[in-house]
């Protein structure tokens, strides 16, 4: 009688594979940012990875992976904002909240109707990127007005051309290798995808924040 059953082995494999992916992707993003940049924008590999993890593997994968990736982002690269007193302050848990929400969004983006197919995963990445950029632009602009600081932001048209479009292109390109990794190499075996898709749907992985 085996000491570890098949389900336990699958869970251990998933944890190990996700850990390897997270370490590898975060290391690449931090070590070689200029290699994936355009017009001052950088491909957000961790962001794309979280979206695809949620899209292909369901709510809990997206939420947990998003939380861990966000925690790593907050520890090593926390965003700084100008406070109401004019002092620059390092924020906390912005990355955790953002990537946690992105993981849930990825797990909910038409996953039931589109059956988590590969072509539509690019649409999920583009949609999540657009929402992220738009929300960030609005929040930074609004906070700059409240704090009385000059944000130095682009006009809406310039932001779309020089910030939104490059980021959409870079994230779409980054989605290609990351999608192949997640879909075909794990953390869930591709042979088990059909059955797992049914389990994800029954358990509500595609019903959270359904669009």
SVG drawing of the C-alpha trace seen along z (x, -y; Angstrom):
<svg xmlns="http://www.w3.org/2000/svg" viewBox="-21 -71 40 73">
<polyline fill="none" stroke="black" stroke-width="0.4" points="0.0,0.0 1.5,-3.3 2.4,-5.8 1.2,-8.8 -2.0,-8.3 -2.5,-9.8 -4.4,-12.9 -1.7,-13.7 1.0,-13.3 -0.9,-15.6 -1.2,-18.3 2.5,-18.0 3.4,-18.2 1.2,-21.3 2.8,-23.1 6.3,-22.3 5.6,-23.3 4.0,-26.6 6.9,-27.3 9.4,-26.8 7.4,-29.0 7.0,-31.8 10.7,-31.8 11.8,-31.6 9.4,-34.2 10.0,-36.7 13.7,-36.3 13.6,-36.9 11.4,-39.9 13.7,-41.5 17.0,-40.5 16.3,-41.4 13.6,-44.2 15.2,-46.0 15.0,-42.9 11.2,-43.1 10.5,-46.8 9.0,-49.2 8.5,-53.0 9.4,-52.8 6.9,-50.0 8.1,-46.5 6.4,-43.2 4.8,-42.2 5.5,-38.5 4.1,-38.0 0.9,-39.7 0.4,-37.6 1.3,-34.4 -1.3,-35.1 -4.0,-35.8 -3.2,-32.6 -3.0,-30.5 -6.5,-31.6 -7.9,-31.3 -6.6,-27.7 -6.7,-26.3 -9.6,-28.0 -10.4,-30.4 -8.2,-29.0 -5.1,-28.7 -5.5,-32.3 -6.2,-33.6 -3.4,-31.8 -0.8,-32.3 -1.9,-36.0 -1.5,-36.5 2.0,-34.9 3.2,-36.8 1.8,-40.1 3.5,-39.5 6.8,-39.0 6.2,-42.2 5.5,-44.1 8.6,-42.8 11.1,-43.5 9.5,-46.4 6.8,-48.2 5.3,-51.2 5.8,-54.7 3.3,-57.5 3.3,-61.1 1.4,-61.5 -0.9,-64.3 2.0,-65.9 4.1,-65.9 6.4,-63.2 7.1,-60.1 5.9,-57.0 6.3,-53.3 2.9,-51.6 2.0,-48.1 -0.1,-45.3 -0.8,-47.1 0.8,-44.2 -1.0,-41.6 -4.4,-43.2 -3.8,-43.8 -2.5,-40.4 -5.0,-38.6 -7.8,-40.4 -6.2,-39.7 -6.1,-36.0 -9.8,-36.0 -10.5,-38.0 -8.6,-35.5 -10.5,-32.6 -13.8,-34.3 -13.3,-35.7 -15.8,-33.8 -14.1,-30.6 -17.4,-28.6 -18.5,-29.7 -15.1,-29.5 -14.1,-26.3 -10.7,-27.8 -9.4,-27.5 -6.0,-28.7 -6.9,-31.5 -9.2,-33.2 -6.6,-33.2 -4.9,-36.0 -8.1,-38.0 -8.2,-37.4 -4.6,-38.8 -5.4,-41.8 -8.6,-42.6 -6.9,-42.2 -4.0,-44.4 -6.4,-47.1 -8.4,-47.1 -5.1,-47.3 -3.7,-50.2 -7.0,-52.1 -7.5,-51.7 -3.9,-52.7 -4.2,-55.8 -7.4,-56.9 -6.1,-56.2 -2.8,-58.1 -4.5,-61.0 -7.1,-61.3 -4.6,-60.9 -2.4,-63.6 -5.3,-66.0 -6.1,-65.2 -2.5,-65.5 -1.9,-68.6 1.2,-67.0 2.1,-67.2 1.8,-63.7 3.6,-64.3 1.2,-61.9 0.4,-61.7 -2.8,-63.1 -5.4,-60.3 -4.5,-60.1 -0.7,-60.0 -1.2,-57.5 -3.1,-55.2 -0.4,-55.5 2.7,-55.4 1.6,-53.4 -1.5,-51.3 -0.7,-50.0 3.0,-49.0 1.9,-47.3 -0.8,-45.4 1.6,-44.3 4.3,-43.3 1.9,-41.3 0.4,-39.6 3.9,-38.5 4.8,-37.3 1.6,-35.3 2.8,-33.0 5.6,-31.1 3.8,-31.4 0.6,-29.9 2.6,-27.0 4.2,-26.4 0.9,-26.4 -1.2,-24.6 1.1,-21.9 3.8,-21.4 1.8,-21.8 1.0,-22.3 -1.9,-20.1 -1.2,-17.5 -2.7,-18.4 -4.1,-14.9 -6.3,-15.6 -7.5,-18.9 -10.9,-17.9 -11.8,-16.2 -10.3,-19.1 -12.3,-21.6 -15.5,-19.9 -14.4,-19.8 -13.5,-23.5 -16.9,-24.3 -18.7,-22.2 -16.8,-23.7 -17.4,-27.2 -14.0,-28.1 -15.5,-29.9 -18.4,-31.5 -16.7,-34.0 -17.2,-37.5 -18.6,-36.1 -18.6,-38.6"/>
</svg>
